[in-house]
């Protein structure tokens, strides 16, 4: 089962959040069961099932005339790529599945995602799968929109003309905010961004609201 979950992680990364994780898992498991019914050697079944799943996704994209490569791309940046940008990436994927290609990165990424953020998003049914990564010039050049997050002294130079700035403090940086506060602010900004760039899309009700 661990190998299958690794394949699911790869599918999530490949589809850039255009398909919900549980849907990818269900599709993968169906392909795995189909292959296992007649296979004599099962060593490579997870990989083969993953390849078949990708083929099905590409076929579906072709039939809907909306290949992922033609979707607007969004790059979310902050300092460490462990809290704010990770949450923003996840929430944009949640609110606009199949409508944007979303990635996140950091100027000085840390080793792992903030576990409190992963736990909080897990409680509302969303799993973080992207590891922190260093932003590259190629990512910036390929982005239609860059979202730069921070009030933590980061010296942002607008990387593209369509750079959007979210003034959200880092957790416990002297502003007296905790992970819940940060996530609520990210959620609000994400929804406002989508209303601006994709006004025809009906948004799901807020996933994370500010505490009263």
N, C-alpha and C positions, 0 to 999 in steps of 0.2 A: 504493500500500500504506500510505503514511503516513496518508492520510485514513481508511482503514479502521481503523488502529490508534487513531486519535483517536475514532472511533465506539465501538470496544471500550472505551476509557477511560470514555466517557460511560455505556455500559451497566453497567460495573463500579460507577460511582458511583450510578447509578439503582437498581441491585439491592442496594446496601449490602453486597456480599459474599455474598449468598445463593446466588449461582451462581459457580463458579470461573471465572477469567478465560479459561482455555483452552477451556472449554465454551462461553462466550459468543462467543469468536472463531470456533469451529467452526460454531456456529449462524449467526452473521453471514455467514461466508464461503459457507455453503450458500445463504442467501437472496440474497447478491450474485450468485453463479453462476447461480441460477435467473432472476434479473432480467436479467442480462447476456446470457443466451441469446437473448432476443427484443428487447432494447432497441436503439433506433436512436441515442439520445442517452444518453451515459454520465455526464454531468457530475454529476448528482445521485444516482447509483446508491448511493454509500455511505450517504447519509442515508436514502434509501428503504429500503435493506436494513436499516438500523438500526431504522426504524419497524416494519418487518415482524417483526424479531426481538423487539421489545418486545411486539407484539401476540401473538406465539406464547408469550412468557413469561407474559403476563397470562392467556392462555387456559389454560396449564398450571396456573397458580396457582389459577384458578377451578375447574378439574377436580379438583384435590387438596384443595379446600376449605380452603386455608391461605394467603389473601392476605397479602402482606408487611406490609400496614398493621396486621394483627392480631398481628404478632410482637412480643415484648418488645423494647424499645429500650434500648441501652446507649450511654452517652456516656463516652469516656475522655479525661481531662484531665491535662495536666501543664503545665510552664512554657512550653516553646518549641514543642511539637507537632512535633518533628523526629526524636526517637529513641524514647523509652519509649512514649509514647501511640500513635505510628504503628505500632510493633511490636506493641503490645497489640491494637490494632484489627485488624491483619492476622492475628494468631494466633487471635483469637476468631472471625474469619470462617472461618479454615481449619478449626478444630476443631469448629465448629458451623454448617456451611453450611445456610442455609435455616431456621435455628431462632431467630436473633436479627437485629435491625437494629442495626448497630454504626457509630458515628462517633467521630472523635477531634477534639480542638481544644486550643488553648493559651491561657493567660492573656496571654502575650507571644510570639506566634508569630514564628518567623524566616522567612527568605525561601524556604528549601528544606529538604527532608528530608535528614537526615544521610546522605551517600552511602555511608558504611560500613555503615549499617543496610540500605539498599536492596540493596547488594551481598551482604551476608550472607544476607538473606532470599531473594534471587535464586538463591543457590547451592542452596537447598533447594526451589526451584521456586515461590516466591511473589513476585509483583510488587507493589510499592507504587504506588498510583495517586492517592492523595489528597494534595493539596498542603497544607502547613501553613495553618491558619486560626484566626481569633480566635473564641473561644467567644462565643455570644450568649445572652441570657436566654431566648430562645425555645427554643434547643436544650436548655437545662437543664430548662425547664418541661415539655418533651415527653418527657424521658427517664424510663424506668422504673427504671433503675439509672445512677448516676454513679460511675465509678471515678476516684479522685483519686490520682495517682502523684507521689511525691517525698519526698526527704529533703534537699532543697536549699534549705531556708529558706522555701519557699512557704507562705504563711499561708492555709491552706485553711479556709474556712467551709463546713460541710456544705451543699451546694446543695439536696439533696433528702433525705428521710428515709432512703432506701435507699442513701445514699452509702457506698461501700466504699473503704478507703484501702490502697494498696499502698506499703509503705516500700521503695522502690527508689532508690538513689542515681543521680545523673546521671553520665554518663561523665566520668572525669578531673576530678572535683570535690573531690579530696582524699581520697576513700575508696579510691583505688587500684584502681578497676574500669575495664575496657575495654568495648568494644562487645559482645564475646562474653559477658562476665560479665553485662552488662545484659540482653541477649537471653535468656540462660538464666534469669535471675530473672523476667523478664516471662513467659516460657513457663510456668514453674512456677506463677506467680500466676494466669495465664489458665486453666490446667487446673483449679486449685483452685476458682476462681470458677465455672466451668462445672459442676463436681461439686456445688456448692452450689445454684445456681439451676436446673440442668437435670439432676438426678441420674439420670434415665432414659436419658440419651443416652450411648451407648458411644463413648468418646473414642478418637481415633486415637492410636497411639503417639507419644510426645514427639517433636516436630520438632527442638527445640534443647535439648540437655542440657548441664548444667554440666560443665566439664572436670574430670577427675579430678586 
